[in-house]
């Protein structure tokens, strides 16, 4: 890596550790604002990762792609086999580098399911890998940490889905109950208030009928409500009662 790249890297990312340290201090000193701070830190982490992918990882890949083009366009001293081996080695390396970049991009899309500051170890691995992308172990360290973070994000997402499903189920049950109540209210019209008290739909309360016409006294039964009037914000009911004579 040339001096200019080192200079850019130092300006863009050299103070990252100190900002992380400040973030940790804020979390400890402002416990009441912990959730807001975590959300802010998570957003900062996503911005950092997106920037690193675009500014550093893709530049490293471009350098190797340029090497491949150079070898293809010029003659290499020695046998043709040597040139093919060099191209194969570089192309294999390109596949791995691109795979690492894609995994990092996938992680960036799931950042909302991670805690703020969760990618701090990954930042260290990425910096080391950028400084020396020839070291395969450094790339492996990045891949391993990225996969770990993606798994954590996936678990957190599933937990949120389960919680959201329970809440939605409760809301759905509440909606169904309300719809049932509304249908019952419309069925009993102005006696809907009474239905809420004694459930006019049960067999014991079938004698309370809105449309039944009484043509003879034998149809009247004790306890039957034959009329209900709303007067001065009070309901007045006419109920069939049995009156015992004083002599009985």
C-alpha positions in Angstrom: 0.0 0.0 0.0 1.4 3.4 -1.0 2.0 6.4 1.3 -1.0 8.3 -0.2 -3.3 5.5 0.7 -1.9 5.3 4.1 -2.5 9.0 4.6 -6.1 8.7 3.4 -6.6 5.7 5.7 -5.2 7.6 8.7 -7.4 10.7 8.1 -10.6 8.6 7.5 -10.3 5.9 10.0 -7.3 6.6 12.3 -9.5 8.1 15.0 -12.1 5.4 15.0 -10.9 3.7 18.2 -11.1 7.0 20.2 -14.6 7.6 19.0 -15.6 4.1 20.1 -14.1 4.8 23.5 -16.0 8.0 23.8 -19.2 6.1 22.9 -18.6 3.6 25.7 -18.1 6.5 28.1 -21.4 8.1 27.1 -23.2 4.8 27.7 -21.9 4.6 31.2 -22.5 8.2 32.1 -26.0 8.6 30.5 -27.8 5.5 31.6 -31.2 7.1 31.2 -30.5 7.7 27.5 -29.0 4.3 26.8 -31.6 3.3 24.1 -31.1 6.6 22.2 -27.4 6.3 22.4 -27.5 2.7 21.2 -29.6 3.7 18.2 -27.2 6.6 17.4 -24.2 4.3 17.7 -25.8 1.7 15.5 -26.4 4.3 12.8 -22.8 5.5 13.1 -21.6 1.9 12.7 -23.7 1.4 9.6 -22.3 4.6 8.0 -18.7 3.5 8.9 -19.2 0.1 7.4 -20.8 1.3 4.2 -18.0 3.9 3.8 -15.3 1.3 4.4 -16.9 -1.1 1.8 -17.1 1.6 -0.8 -13.8 3.4 -0.1 -11.5 0.5 0.9 -12.7 -3.0 0.1 -13.6 -2.1 -3.5 -10.3 -0.2 -4.0 -8.4 -3.3 -2.9 -10.4 -5.4 -5.3 -9.8 -2.9 -8.2 -6.0 -3.2 -7.6 -6.1 -6.9 -8.0 -8.3 -6.7 -11.1 -5.8 -4.3 -12.6 -3.0 -6.8 -11.9 -5.0 -9.4 -13.8 -5.5 -7.1 -16.8 -1.8 -6.2 -16.8 -0.8 -9.9 -16.9 -3.3 -10.6 -19.7 -2.1 -7.7 -21.8 1.7 -8.3 -21.6 4.0 -11.1 -22.2 5.5 -12.8 -19.1 9.0 -14.2 -19.3 8.9 -17.9 -19.2 6.5 -20.5 -20.3 2.8 -19.9 -21.1 2.0 -22.1 -18.1 3.6 -19.7 -15.7 1.3 -16.9 -17.0 -1.8 -19.1 -16.7 -0.8 -20.1 -13.1 -0.4 -16.4 -12.2 -3.8 -15.6 -13.6 -5.5 -18.5 -11.9 -3.9 -17.5 -8.6 -5.1 -13.9 -8.9 -8.6 -14.9 -10.1 -9.0 -17.2 -7.2 -8.0 -14.4 -4.9 -10.5 -12.1 -6.6 -13.3 -14.5 -5.9 -12.5 -14.6 -2.2 -12.1 -10.8 -1.9 -15.5 -10.3 -3.7 -17.1 -12.9 -1.5 -15.8 -11.0 1.6 -17.1 -7.7 0.2 -20.6 -9.2 -0.5 -20.8 -10.6 3.1 -19.9 -7.2 4.5 -22.6 -5.6 2.3 -25.1 -8.2 3.6 -24.1 -7.3 7.2 -24.6 -3.6 6.5 -28.2 -4.4 5.5 -28.9 -6.1 8.8 -27.4 -3.5 11.1 -30.8 -2.5 12.5 -30.9 -5.8 14.3 -27.6 -5.4 16.1 -26.7 -3.5 19.2 -24.8 -0.2 18.9 -21.0 -0.9 19.0 -21.4 -4.6 18.1 -19.1 -4.3 15.0 -16.2 -2.9 17.0 -14.1 -6.1 16.8 -14.9 -6.3 13.0 -13.5 -2.8 12.5 -10.2 -4.0 13.8 -10.2 -7.0 11.5 -11.1 -4.9 8.5 -8.4 -2.3 9.2 -5.7 -5.1 9.4 -7.0 -6.8 6.3 -7.0 -3.5 4.3 -3.4 -2.9 5.4 -2.3 -6.3 4.1 -4.8 -8.0 1.9 -2.2 -10.5 0.8 -2.6 -12.2 4.1 -5.3 -14.8 3.8 -5.7 -15.3 7.5 -6.6 -11.6 7.9 -9.4 -12.1 5.3 -10.6 -15.2 7.1 -10.8 -13.3 10.4 -13.1 -10.8 8.7 -15.3 -13.5 7.2 -15.6 -15.3 10.5 -16.6 -12.1 12.4 -19.0 -11.0 9.7 -20.8 -14.4 9.7 -21.0 -14.3 13.5 -22.6 -10.8 13.4 -25.0 -11.9 10.7 -26.1 -14.9 12.8 -26.7 -12.6 15.8 -28.7 -10.2 13.7 -30.8 -13.0 12.3 -31.5 -14.3 15.8 -32.5 -10.9 16.9 -34.8 -10.4 13.9 -36.5 -13.8 14.6 -37.1 -12.8 18.2 -38.7 -9.5 17.0 -40.8 -11.4 14.5 -42.1 -13.7 17.3 -42.9 -10.8 19.6 -44.5 -8.9 16.7 -46.5 -12.1 15.9 -47.8 -12.4 19.5 -48.9 -8.7 19.5 -50.5 -9.1 16.1 -52.4 -12.2 17.2 -53.7 -10.4 20.3 -54.8 -7.5 18.1 -56.5 -9.9 15.7 -58.4 -11.6 18.5 -59.5 -8.2 19.8 -60.6 -7.2 16.3 -62.6 -10.4 15.9 -64.3 -10.0 19.3 -65.2 -6.4 18.4 -66.6 -7.5 15.1 -68.7 -10.2 16.9 -69.9 -7.6 19.3 -70.8 -5.2 16.5 -72.8 -8.0 14.7 -74.6 -8.8 18.0 -75.4 -5.2 18.6 -76.9 -4.8 15.1 -78.9 -7.9 15.6 -80.6 -6.7 18.8 -80.9 -3.1 17.7 -81.9 -0.8 20.6 -81.5 -3.6 23.1 -77.8 -4.0 22.3 -77.0 -2.6 25.7 -79.1 -5.3 27.3 -77.3 -8.0 25.2 -74.0 -6.9 26.7 -75.4 -7.5 30.2 -77.3 -10.8 29.9 -76.4 -12.2 26.4 -79.6 -12.4 24.6 -78.2 -15.2 22.3 -78.3 -17.9 25.0 -81.2 -20.4 25.2 -82.2 -19.1 28.6 -82.9 -15.6 27.1 -84.6 -16.6 23.9 -87.9 -15.1 25.2 -86.5 -11.6 24.6 -87.5 -11.2 21.0 -87.7 -8.0 18.9 -90.1 -9.2 16.2 -92.3 -11.7 17.9 -96.0 -10.8 17.9 -98.1 -11.7 20.9 -101.5 -12.9 19.8 -102.7 -14.5 23.0 -102.0 -14.3 26.7 -100.6 -17.9 26.7 -97.6 -16.7 24.8 -96.6 -14.4 27.6 -94.1 -15.9 30.0 -92.7 -14.8 33.3 -89.6 -12.7 32.9 -90.3 -11.7 29.3 -89.4 -8.2 28.4 -92.2 -6.8 26.3 -91.1 -3.2 26.0 -88.0 -1.0 26.6 -88.0 2.8 26.4 -85.1 5.2 26.7 -86.4 8.2 28.6 -84.3 11.0 30.2 -81.1 8.9 29.8 -82.7 6.0 31.7 -84.1 2.7 30.3 -87.6 1.8 31.4 -88.6 -1.9 30.9 -91.9 -3.6 30.8 -91.4 -7.2 32.2 -94.0 -10.0 32.7 -94.1 -10.7 36.4 -96.1 -13.1 38.5 -97.9 -11.4 41.4 -98.8 -13.5 44.4 -102.2 -12.7 46.0 -102.0 -11.7 49.6 -104.2 -14.6 50.6 -101.8 -17.2 49.1 
